[in-house]
Amino acid sequence: MEQTTPTQWKGTTDGTPWMQRTLVRSLAWMPLPFVYCGMGVVILFYMLFNRQGYLSQYHFFRRRLGRSPLRSFVDVYGNHFRFGQVILDRFAFYGGKRFHLITEGNERFMQLCEEEGGFMQVGSHVGNFELAGYMLKQDRKTINALVFGGETGTVMENRVRVFGYQNLRLILTDGSMDHVFEMNRALAEGEIVSMHGDRVFGSQKNFRCQLLGAEALLPMGPFILAATREVPMLCTFVMKESLKTYHVYVQELKIDASLQDKGPRVRAAALAQAFADRLTDIVHRYPHQWFNYYDYWNEQ
């Protein structure tokens, strides 16, 4: 089923440009464990004053994972702490630090890079999806990454700088439809389109899918594009394992063979549900790395 919904998230990284530039310079030489410890204290105040973020995560652990009130409270802190680590890791990468990646299923990604046609890569706001674009290198196809055009200047400048070495170009969403034409062009020319598949934006149409035991809305755009262009679609999750190690999971989204002769809308809905199933699996494995800080299931 389809439905429209208003935007419930702002999409920008917290902090002023000066604070973000200072953070990048500091993380170039400061040990990550030291920075993590300081962040652990700040998070308590962030939880206290960011009521929407706190309640959304508390309801996530209580309603979606069925945990007790006390454990859910502790898990909310663990979730905020993990999110802080992921954000700091991103700025640490801007400052020159590097992380170890364990890849699982990346062979299919590399195989598709060797073939002529284009394909899509869809991620989610779990783990550190952006890190894959920084560190998983290949020189066969250009990756066209769809990103929110309203991000802070510091983040965008560093993205452009780092991605410039990775055979990757940014497609910005700015309220117009230009990004749709850019994505179609990229797939037609045999390139890769990379984007998130778990958040709705503005009034675009959406699919209703079962996610973590309840009905949630996923954006139609990524899945209808893959179904219409008839290109393979991979889902990629980059999950933090330890201080400097991330585990990358890559899997191709498959739909029932009986749907192959159906229209693009039917195939797209099946792809969306397949993605929701993979996302459910990864969140059960890494519950503290669910980073959607709003009423995702609209359960007010």
C-alpha positions as CSV (number, residue, x, y, z in Angstrom):
1,M,0.0,0.0,0.0
2,E,1.0,3.6,-0.5
3,Q,0.7,6.7,1.7
4,T,2.2,10.2,2.0
5,T,3.7,11.6,5.2
6,P,5.3,14.9,6.3
7,T,9.0,15.1,7.0
8,Q,9.8,14.3,10.6
9,W,13.5,14.7,10.7
10,K,15.9,17.6,9.9
11,G,18.7,15.6,8.2
12,T,21.6,17.8,9.4
13,T,24.6,17.1,11.7
14,D,24.5,19.0,15.0
15,G,27.0,21.7,15.8
16,T,28.2,25.0,14.3
17,P,30.7,25.0,11.4
18,W,33.5,26.2,13.8
19,M,32.8,23.4,16.2
20,Q,32.8,20.8,13.4
21,R,36.1,22.1,11.9
22,T,37.7,22.1,15.3
23,L,36.5,18.5,15.9
24,V,38.1,17.4,12.6
25,R,41.4,19.0,13.5
26,S,41.3,17.6,17.1
27,L,40.5,14.1,16.1
28,A,43.5,14.0,13.8
29,W,45.7,13.6,16.9
30,M,43.5,12.8,19.9
31,P,43.0,9.1,20.8
32,L,39.5,7.9,20.1
33,P,38.9,6.2,23.5
34,F,39.6,9.5,25.2
35,V,37.1,11.3,23.1
36,Y,34.5,8.6,23.6
37,C,34.8,8.9,27.4
38,G,34.1,12.6,27.3
39,M,31.2,12.1,25.0
40,G,29.7,9.5,27.4
41,V,29.2,12.3,30.0
42,V,27.7,14.8,27.5
43,I,25.2,12.2,26.3
44,L,23.4,12.2,29.6
45,F,22.6,15.9,29.1
46,Y,21.6,15.3,25.5
47,M,19.2,12.6,26.5
48,L,17.7,15.0,29.2
49,F,17.0,17.8,26.8
50,N,16.3,15.9,23.5
51,R,13.0,14.5,24.6
52,Q,11.8,13.4,21.1
53,G,15.0,11.4,20.5
54,Y,14.9,9.9,23.9
55,L,11.2,8.8,23.6
56,S,11.6,7.5,20.1
57,Q,14.4,5.2,21.2
58,Y,12.7,4.2,24.4
59,H,9.6,3.2,22.5
60,F,11.8,1.3,20.0
61,F,13.3,-0.9,22.7
62,R,10.0,-1.3,24.6
63,R,7.6,-1.9,21.7
64,R,9.7,-3.2,18.9
65,L,12.1,-5.4,20.9
66,G,9.9,-6.1,23.9
67,R,12.4,-5.1,26.6
68,S,11.6,-4.1,30.2
69,P,11.4,-0.4,31.2
70,L,14.6,-0.4,33.1
71,R,16.6,-2.2,30.4
72,S,15.0,0.1,27.7
73,F,16.3,3.1,29.6
74,V,19.8,1.6,29.8
75,D,19.6,0.7,26.1
76,V,18.6,4.2,25.1
77,Y,21.9,5.4,26.7
78,G,23.8,2.6,24.8
79,N,22.1,3.7,21.6
80,H,23.0,7.4,22.1
81,F,26.6,6.4,23.0
82,R,26.9,4.3,19.9
83,F,25.5,7.0,17.7
84,G,28.0,9.5,19.2
85,Q,30.8,7.0,18.3
86,V,29.7,6.7,14.7
87,I,29.5,10.5,14.3
88,L,33.0,10.9,15.9
89,D,34.4,8.2,13.7
90,R,33.1,10.0,10.6
91,F,34.9,13.2,11.7
92,A,38.0,11.2,12.7
93,F,38.1,9.9,9.1
94,Y,37.9,13.5,7.8
95,G,40.9,14.2,10.1
96,G,43.0,11.3,8.7
97,K,42.2,8.3,10.9
98,R,41.4,5.0,9.2
99,F,39.3,2.0,10.2
100,H,39.4,-1.8,9.6
101,L,36.6,-3.2,7.5
102,I,35.4,-6.8,7.6
103,T,33.4,-7.4,4.5
104,E,30.7,-10.1,4.0
105,G,29.1,-10.5,0.6
106,N,31.1,-7.8,-1.2
107,E,31.9,-10.3,-3.9
108,R,28.5,-9.6,-5.6
109,F,29.2,-5.9,-5.5
110,M,32.6,-6.4,-7.2
111,Q,31.0,-8.8,-9.8
112,L,28.4,-6.2,-10.7
113,C,31.1,-3.6,-11.1
114,E,32.7,-5.8,-13.8
115,E,29.5,-6.1,-15.8
116,E,28.2,-3.6,-18.2
117,G,24.9,-2.5,-16.7
118,G,24.3,-0.2,-13.8
119,F,22.9,-1.2,-10.4
120,M,21.7,0.3,-7.2
121,Q,23.0,0.2,-3.7
122,V,20.6,1.0,-0.8
123,G,21.5,1.6,2.8
124,S,19.8,2.7,6.0
125,H,20.3,4.9,9.0
126,V,21.9,2.1,11.0
127,G,25.6,1.8,11.6
128,N,27.8,4.0,9.4
129,F,26.7,3.6,5.8
130,E,28.8,6.6,4.7
131,L,32.0,4.9,5.7
132,A,31.5,2.3,3.0
133,G,31.8,5.1,0.4
134,Y,35.0,6.3,2.0
135,M,36.8,2.9,2.2
136,L,35.4,0.3,-0.2
137,K,37.4,1.2,-3.3
138,Q,36.8,0.1,-6.9
139,D,37.7,1.8,-10.1
140,R,35.3,0.2,-12.6
141,K,32.2,2.2,-12.2
142,T,31.3,5.7,-10.9
143,I,29.2,5.6,-7.7
144,N,26.5,8.3,-7.7
145,A,25.6,8.9,-4.0
146,L,22.3,10.7,-3.3
147,V,22.8,13.0,-0.2
148,F,20.7,15.6,1.5
149,G,21.6,19.0,0.1
150,G,20.9,20.8,3.4
151,E,23.8,19.3,5.3
152,T,26.3,21.6,7.0
153,G,29.0,23.2,4.9
154,T,31.8,21.5,6.9
155,V,30.3,18.0,6.3
156,M,29.7,18.7,2.6
157,E,33.2,20.1,2.1
158,N,34.8,17.0,3.7
159,R,32.5,14.6,1.8
160,V,33.5,16.2,-1.5
161,R,37.2,16.1,-0.6
162,V,37.2,12.4,0.5
163,F,34.9,11.2,-2.2
164,G,37.1,12.8,-4.8
165,Y,39.6,10.0,-4.4
166,Q,36.9,7.2,-4.5
167,N,35.4,7.4,-8.0
168,L,32.3,8.8,-6.4
169,R,30.2,11.8,-7.2
170,L,27.4,13.4,-5.0
171,I,23.9,14.0,-6.2
172,L,22.2,16.6,-4.0
173,T,18.5,16.7,-3.1
174,D,17.4,20.3,-3.1
175,G,13.6,20.2,-3.4
176,S,13.6,20.0,-7.2
177,M,13.4,16.9,-9.4
178,D,16.9,17.2,-10.8
179,H,18.3,14.3,-8.7
180,V,15.7,11.9,-10.4
181,F,17.1,12.7,-13.8
182,E,20.6,12.4,-12.6
183,M,20.0,8.9,-11.1
184,N,18.3,7.8,-14.3
185,R,21.2,9.0,-16.4
186,A,23.7,7.2,-14.1
187,L,21.9,3.9,-14.5
188,A,21.4,4.3,-18.2
189,E,25.2,4.8,-18.5
190,G,26.0,1.7,-16.5
191,E,27.0,3.4,-13.3
192,I,26.0,2.8,-9.6
193,V,23.3,4.8,-7.7
194,S,23.7,4.7,-3.9
195,M,21.1,6.0,-1.5
196,H,19.2,5.4,1.7
197,G,16.0,3.4,1.6
198,D,14.5,3.7,5.1
199,R,13.3,7.4,5.4
200,V,10.5,9.2,3.7
201,F,11.2,12.8,2.6
202,G,8.5,15.5,2.0
203,S,5.3,14.3,0.4
204,Q,6.7,11.6,-1.8
205,K,4.7,8.4,-2.1
206,N,5.7,5.4,0.1
207,F,5.2,1.7,0.6
208,R,3.7,0.2,3.7
209,C,6.0,-2.6,4.9
210,Q,6.3,-4.9,7.8
211,L,9.4,-3.8,9.8
212,L,10.4,-5.2,13.2
213,G,6.9,-6.6,13.7
214,A,4.9,-3.4,12.8
215,E,3.8,-1.4,9.8
216,A,6.3,1.2,8.7
217,L,6.6,3.5,5.6
218,L,9.5,3.1,3.3
219,P,10.1,5.6,0.4
220,M,8.9,4.4,-3.0
221,G,11.7,6.2,-4.9
222,P,14.7,3.8,-4.6
223,F,12.6,0.7,-5.2
224,I,10.5,2.0,-8.1
225,L,13.7,3.2,-9.8
226,A,15.3,-0.2,-9.6
227,A,12.1,-2.0,-10.7
228,T,11.5,0.4,-13.6
229,R,15.1,0.3,-14.9
230,E,15.2,-3.5,-14.2
231,V,18.6,-3.3,-12.5
232,P,20.0,-5.3,-9.6
233,M,19.6,-3.8,-6.1
234,L,22.1,-4.5,-3.3
235,C,21.5,-3.5,0.4
236,T,24.6,-2.6,2.4
237,F,24.9,-2.2,6.1
238,V,28.1,-0.9,7.8
239,M,28.0,-1.8,11.5
240,K,30.5,-0.8,14.2
241,E,32.1,-3.8,15.9
242,S,34.8,-2.4,18.0
243,L,37.1,0.6,18.5
244,K,38.4,0.7,14.9
245,T,36.6,-2.1,13.2
246,Y,33.4,-2.1,11.1
247,H,31.6,-5.1,9.6
248,V,30.1,-4.5,6.1
249,Y,27.2,-6.7,5.1
250,V,26.3,-6.7,1.4
251,Q,23.3,-8.7,0.0
252,E,21.3,-8.6,-3.2
253,L,17.6,-8.1,-2.8
254,K,15.6,-10.9,-4.4
255,I,11.9,-11.1,-5.1
256,D,9.7,-14.1,-5.8
257,A,10.1,-15.4,-9.4
258,S,6.3,-15.2,-9.9
259,L,6.5,-11.4,-9.6
260,Q,9.0,-11.0,-12.5
261,D,6.2,-10.6,-15.1
262,K,4.2,-8.1,-12.9
263,G,4.4,-4.4,-13.3
264,P,7.1,-2.1,-11.9
265,R,4.9,-1.0,-9.0
266,V,4.4,-4.6,-7.8
267,R,8.0,-5.5,-8.1
268,A,9.0,-2.3,-6.3
269,A,6.8,-3.1,-3.4
270,A,8.3,-6.6,-3.2
271,L,11.8,-5.1,-3.2
272,A,10.8,-2.7,-0.4
273,Q,9.6,-5.5,1.7
274,A,12.8,-7.5,1.0
275,F,14.8,-4.6,2.2
276,A,12.6,-4.3,5.3
277,D,13.3,-7.9,6.0
278,R,17.1,-7.5,5.7
279,L,16.9,-4.3,7.9
280,T,14.9,-6.2,10.5
281,D,17.6,-8.9,10.6
282,I,20.5,-6.4,11.0
283,V,18.7,-4.4,13.7
284,H,18.1,-7.5,15.8
285,R,21.8,-8.2,15.6
286,Y,22.8,-4.6,16.3
287,P,19.9,-3.0,18.2
288,H,22.0,-0.1,19.6
289,Q,22.8,1.0,16.1
290,W,19.2,2.0,15.1
291,F,19.6,5.7,14.4
292,N,16.1,7.0,13.5
293,Y,15.4,9.5,16.2
294,Y,11.7,10.2,15.6
295,D,8.4,8.4,15.8
296,Y,9.3,6.0,13.0
297,W,6.2,3.8,13.3
298,N,3.8,6.7,14.0
299,E,2.6,5.2,17.2
300,Q,1.7,8.4,19.1
